[in-house]
Amino acid sequence: MVEQEWFQEMIAAPDPRQHLRLQVVGSRQVKSRIAPIIEAIRAAAPADEEISALWEKMQAEFHDNQRHTIAALRRKGPLRSGLTEDQATDVLYTLNHPTLYDMLVGRLGGRRSATRAGSPRR
């Protein structure tokens, strides 16, 4: 994901708010395509060793991407007082996870309500 144009644009954005706006838009576009596939891999992981290894690798890579994002944000300005980079990474990993997107959009009300709730205010 870090090679994708939208991700590079997000990392390069000088303003933290713009960075987060680009993250929401880019992440939403990616998740709308991959969330159902990710969910199928997650569900199959306990039943198959190779799929389980793939799932774990995907989770580690996704967490690393979130760490990269938080590090870039931190270079643009401080994190909330008392919030460490590790904690911020874990929060972003959780809130930005494709499984959460699938739950909100795919299962609990469709694209319209979930994407509005996740969109930044202008």
C-alpha positions in Angstrom: 0.0 0.0 0.0 2.8 2.4 0.7 3.7 2.4 -3.0 0.3 3.6 -4.0 0.0 7.2 -5.3 -2.7 8.3 -2.8 -0.6 7.0 0.1 2.5 8.9 -1.0 0.4 12.0 -1.5 -1.0 11.6 2.0 2.5 11.1 3.5 3.8 14.2 1.7 0.9 16.4 2.7 2.4 19.2 4.9 -0.8 19.8 7.0 -1.9 17.1 9.4 -5.6 17.8 8.6 -5.0 17.4 4.9 -3.1 14.2 5.7 -6.1 12.8 7.5 -8.5 13.8 4.8 -6.4 12.0 2.2 -6.2 9.0 4.4 -10.0 8.8 4.8 -10.6 9.2 1.0 -7.8 6.7 0.0 -8.6 4.2 2.7 -12.3 4.2 1.8 -11.6 3.7 -1.9 -9.3 0.7 -1.1 -11.6 -0.8 1.5 -14.6 -0.7 -0.7 -12.8 -3.1 -3.0 -10.9 -5.3 -0.6 -13.0 -5.5 2.6 -15.1 -8.5 1.5 -12.0 -10.4 0.4 -10.2 -9.5 3.7 -13.2 -10.8 5.6 -13.2 -14.1 3.7 -9.5 -14.5 4.5 -10.0 -13.6 8.2 -12.9 -16.1 8.5 -10.9 -18.9 6.8 -7.7 -18.4 8.8 -8.6 -20.6 11.8 -9.3 -23.5 9.4 -6.2 -23.5 7.3 -2.5 -23.1 8.3 -1.5 -21.3 5.0 -4.4 -18.9 5.1 -3.7 -18.3 8.8 -0.1 -17.4 7.9 -1.3 -15.1 5.1 -3.7 -13.4 7.5 -1.0 -12.8 10.1 1.3 -11.4 7.4 -1.4 -9.1 6.2 -2.1 -7.9 9.7 1.6 -7.2 10.4 1.9 -5.3 7.1 -1.3 -3.3 7.8 0.0 -2.4 11.3 3.3 -1.3 9.8 1.4 0.9 7.3 -0.4 2.5 10.2 2.9 3.1 12.1 4.3 4.8 9.0 1.2 7.0 8.8 1.5 8.0 12.5 5.2 8.7 12.1 4.4 11.0 9.2 1.7 12.7 11.2 4.0 13.2 14.1 6.5 14.9 11.9 3.8 17.4 11.0 2.8 18.2 14.5 2.6 16.7 18.0 0.2 13.9 18.8 -2.4 14.4 21.5 -0.7 15.0 24.9 -0.1 11.6 26.6 -0.6 9.6 23.5 2.5 7.6 22.4 3.3 6.7 18.8 2.7 3.0 19.7 -0.7 3.8 21.1 -1.7 6.1 18.2 -0.6 3.3 15.8 -2.8 0.8 17.6 -5.8 3.2 17.6 -5.4 3.9 13.9 -4.9 0.2 13.2 -8.2 -0.6 14.9 -10.3 2.3 13.4 -8.9 2.0 9.9 -9.1 -1.8 9.7 -10.9 -3.4 6.7 -12.9 -5.6 9.1 -14.4 -2.5 10.8 -15.2 -1.0 7.4 -16.9 -4.3 6.4 -18.9 -4.2 9.6 -20.0 -0.6 9.3 -20.6 -0.5 5.5 -21.2 -4.0 4.5 -23.3 -5.2 7.4 -24.8 -2.2 9.3 -26.3 0.2 6.9 -24.6 0.4 3.6 -22.2 2.8 2.0 -24.1 6.0 2.5 -24.4 6.2 6.3 -21.0 4.7 7.1 -19.0 6.7 4.6 -20.6 9.9 5.8 -19.8 9.0 9.4 -16.2 8.4 8.4 -15.8 11.5 6.3 -13.9 14.5 7.7 -15.8 17.8 8.0 -14.8 20.4 5.6 
